[in-house]
Amino acid sequence: MVDLFAELGRCLESFGNDAVSIRAIKEAHIQNGWFVESDMRRAVAAIASQMLVRNKLETWVKPYPIKTTSARRILVVMAGNIPLVGFFDLLCTLIAGHQAWVKPSSKDRALMRYVVDLMREIDPEIPIVWCEESSTLQPDAVIATGSDNTNRYFRARYAGIPALLRGSRQSVAVLSGRESPEQLRGLSDDVFAYSGLGCRSVSLLFVPRGWKTRLQPPAQMNDKYRHNYLQTRAVLTMQGCAFHDLGAAVLVEERSFPHALSRIHYTEYDSLQEVKEWIDMHDSELQCVVTNVLQHSRRADFGQAQCPGLTDWPDDRDVLEFLTSLR
């Protein structure tokens, strides 16, 4: 299976440069207006470079008891907030030796179909079943990602089988105030990439007291995101709320996660210990922590939040450990 995924990575290097992938890009944008071409190209490039490299794959799977017998039917219910966000679970399922029942999000159907078709061209016998979730499905286990509401539904729907279920999470950044211009450019990418829709998108900043706003907005914005930003700014203005206008988002002083796109929260701190205590208290709500001044199991360097590697487990749950234990 490593051979297949290494070949898939090679094939994806030409994404956006041939008629088939260009057609997939156009169809994906029609299905989901939040998916712009630059984001789709970015997502595919990140998967190809961070996940589908032979030596990385071989090092990754080496500690696990991968078997070729006793395969299970794994239903993979995918999210659709950013392009191909469900691919990693598909990769894990197949590399662990199981059959993948793929239930794509309606918001990310075209790109996932494109990738699955590529895999079938490489290996026509690959154990992938493209399916819709229904009461007739009887999987042996399920991996599902969605909102907190859908997570509660998943828990009830699949209560009788092994399940790895994920709900909503957000990400934070902890600044020292001594970040270089390059690190701050990376932080801007951590905040604004994919229009801030990813669970790894930073939406809350911890900054030292007296910190001056230096976030750089993106040169271009998705039309949907721009409309959201203008609406959020107008509402805050009418409510008389204080905010910093970044030109692509509003920065509001609050020690909590925002509940709206294009709204970034920040809070000043006097000691890193108080930040650590807050993070420890809210760890179940966090996907990753962007910082160079604190240790955390899901820490990311500035500019790397949107480039997860093979061991950057969503929700800190080892997917391969879950899958290889299903024997």
SVG drawing of the C-alpha trace seen along z (x, -y; Angstrom):
<svg xmlns="http://www.w3.org/2000/svg" viewBox="-32 -52 45 65">
<polyline fill="none" stroke="black" stroke-width="0.4" points="0.0,0.0 3.0,-2.3 3.8,-1.9 0.3,-3.0 0.3,-6.1 3.8,-7.1 2.6,-6.9 -0.5,-8.9 1.8,-11.6 3.7,-11.7 0.5,-11.9 -0.9,-14.8 2.2,-16.9 0.5,-17.8 -2.8,-18.7 -4.3,-21.7 -2.2,-21.2 -4.3,-18.7 -7.9,-18.6 -9.2,-16.1 -8.0,-18.0 -9.0,-21.3 -12.5,-19.9 -12.5,-18.7 -11.4,-22.1 -14.3,-23.8 -16.8,-21.2 -15.6,-21.5 -16.1,-25.3 -19.6,-24.9 -20.4,-22.5 -18.8,-24.7 -18.2,-28.4 -15.8,-28.5 -13.4,-26.3 -11.3,-28.6 -8.6,-27.3 -5.7,-28.5 -6.9,-26.7 -7.5,-23.5 -4.1,-23.6 -2.6,-24.3 -4.4,-21.4 -3.4,-18.9 0.2,-20.2 0.3,-19.8 -1.0,-16.3 1.5,-15.3 4.5,-16.8 3.7,-16.0 1.9,-12.7 2.6,-10.9 6.4,-10.7 7.7,-7.1 10.3,-7.5 7.8,-9.4 5.2,-6.7 7.6,-3.9 8.8,-5.6 5.2,-6.3 3.8,-2.8 6.9,-1.0 5.8,-0.9 2.3,0.5 1.3,4.2 0.0,3.8 -1.6,7.1 -3.0,8.2 -5.6,10.5 -8.7,9.9 -9.6,6.7 -12.6,4.8 -15.2,2.6 -14.4,-0.9 -17.0,-3.6 -15.2,-7.0 -17.7,-9.9 -15.8,-12.9 -16.1,-16.6 -16.1,-19.2 -14.9,-22.5 -11.6,-22.6 -10.5,-20.8 -9.8,-17.0 -9.9,-17.3 -11.1,-13.7 -8.3,-12.2 -6.1,-11.5 -8.7,-9.1 -8.9,-7.3 -5.1,-7.0 -5.0,-5.6 -7.8,-3.1 -6.2,-1.7 -2.6,-1.7 -3.9,0.3 -5.2,3.0 -8.9,2.4 -11.7,1.8 -12.7,-1.9 -16.4,-2.8 -16.1,-6.4 -19.0,-8.8 -17.8,-12.1 -19.2,-15.4 -21.6,-17.0 -19.3,-20.0 -16.2,-18.1 -17.5,-15.4 -15.8,-16.4 -12.2,-16.5 -12.6,-13.3 -14.0,-11.6 -11.0,-12.8 -8.5,-11.4 -10.3,-8.1 -10.5,-7.7 -6.7,-8.4 -6.1,-5.6 -8.3,-3.2 -6.2,-4.0 -3.1,-3.1 -4.6,0.1 -8.1,1.2 -8.4,3.6 -8.0,1.0 -10.6,1.7 -12.6,-1.5 -16.4,-1.5 -18.0,-4.8 -21.2,-5.0 -23.9,-7.2 -24.7,-6.8 -28.0,-5.0 -29.6,-2.6 -28.6,0.3 -24.9,-0.1 -23.4,2.4 -19.7,1.4 -17.4,3.0 -16.1,-0.3 -16.5,-4.0 -14.4,-7.1 -16.5,-10.3 -15.8,-14.0 -18.4,-16.7 -19.9,-19.4 -20.6,-18.8 -24.3,-18.2 -23.4,-15.6 -20.9,-14.1 -23.8,-13.4 -25.7,-11.8 -22.8,-9.6 -22.5,-8.4 -26.1,-7.3 -26.0,-5.9 -22.9,-3.8 -23.1,-3.0 -22.6,0.7 -19.4,0.7 -15.8,-0.7 -15.9,-4.3 -13.4,-7.2 -15.6,-10.3 -14.6,-14.0 -16.4,-17.2 -15.6,-20.9 -12.2,-22.2 -10.3,-25.5 -6.7,-26.6 -4.7,-29.2 -1.4,-31.0 0.8,-32.1 3.2,-35.0 6.2,-36.2 6.3,-39.6 9.7,-38.9 8.5,-37.2 10.4,-37.9 8.7,-39.4 8.8,-35.9 7.1,-34.3 4.4,-37.0 3.8,-36.3 3.5,-32.7 1.0,-33.5 -1.1,-35.4 -1.2,-32.3 -2.2,-30.2 -5.1,-32.6 -6.3,-33.4 -5.6,-30.2 -8.7,-28.4 -10.7,-31.5 -10.3,-30.5 -12.6,-27.5 -10.2,-24.8 -10.0,-23.4 -6.3,-24.2 -7.0,-27.8 -5.9,-30.1 -8.8,-32.2 -7.5,-33.2 -4.2,-34.9 -2.4,-35.1 -0.2,-38.2 2.1,-39.9 0.6,-43.0 1.2,-46.0 1.5,-44.0 0.8,-46.0 -1.3,-44.5 0.9,-43.3 -1.2,-40.7 -1.0,-41.1 -4.3,-40.4 -4.2,-38.3 -3.7,-40.2 -6.9,-38.4 -10.0,-37.2 -12.7,-34.8 -15.8,-36.7 -17.8,-34.8 -15.2,-35.5 -15.1,-39.2 -18.9,-39.4 -18.7,-37.8 -16.0,-40.2 -18.0,-43.3 -21.1,-42.0 -19.2,-41.2 -17.6,-44.6 -20.9,-46.3 -22.6,-44.4 -19.8,-45.3 -19.9,-48.9 -23.7,-49.1 -23.3,-47.5 -20.6,-49.9 -18.1,-47.2 -14.4,-48.0 -12.3,-46.2 -9.2,-46.6 -10.0,-46.5 -7.4,-44.4 -8.8,-44.9 -9.7,-41.3 -10.9,-40.5 -11.8,-42.2 -9.6,-41.7 -11.6,-41.8 -10.2,-41.6 -11.8,-38.5 -10.4,-35.4 -12.6,-32.9 -13.1,-31.4 -15.0,-33.5 -18.2,-32.1 -18.0,-33.9 -15.6,-33.8 -13.4,-36.9 -13.6,-37.6 -10.3,-37.0 -10.0,-37.2 -6.9,-38.2 -6.1,-38.4 -3.1,-39.9 -1.2,-38.0 1.2,-38.8 2.8,-35.4 3.1,-32.3 2.0,-30.3 -1.5,-31.8 -1.6,-30.9 -0.5,-27.3 -3.2,-27.0 -5.9,-28.2 -4.7,-25.8 -4.7,-22.9 -8.2,-23.7 -9.5,-24.0 -7.3,-21.3 -10.3,-19.3 -11.4,-22.2 -8.0,-22.7 -6.7,-21.3 -3.3,-22.8 -1.2,-25.5 1.0,-27.7 3.9,-28.9 7.7,-28.9 7.4,-29.6 5.3,-26.7 5.4,-22.9 2.2,-21.2 1.5,-17.8 -0.1,-19.5 2.3,-22.4 3.0,-23.9 5.6,-26.4 4.5,-29.7 3.2,-29.2 2.9,-25.4 -0.6,-25.0 -2.1,-24.3 0.5,-21.8 -0.1,-18.8 2.1,-15.8 1.4,-12.1 1.8,-12.2 -0.3,-15.3 -3.3,-13.3 -6.6,-15.2 -7.9,-15.7 -4.6,-13.9 -6.2,-10.5 -3.8,-8.0 -5.9,-6.8 -3.5,-4.0 -3.5,-2.7 -7.3,-2.6 -7.4,-0.8 -4.7,1.7 -6.4,2.8 -9.5,3.9 -8.6,7.5"/>
</svg>
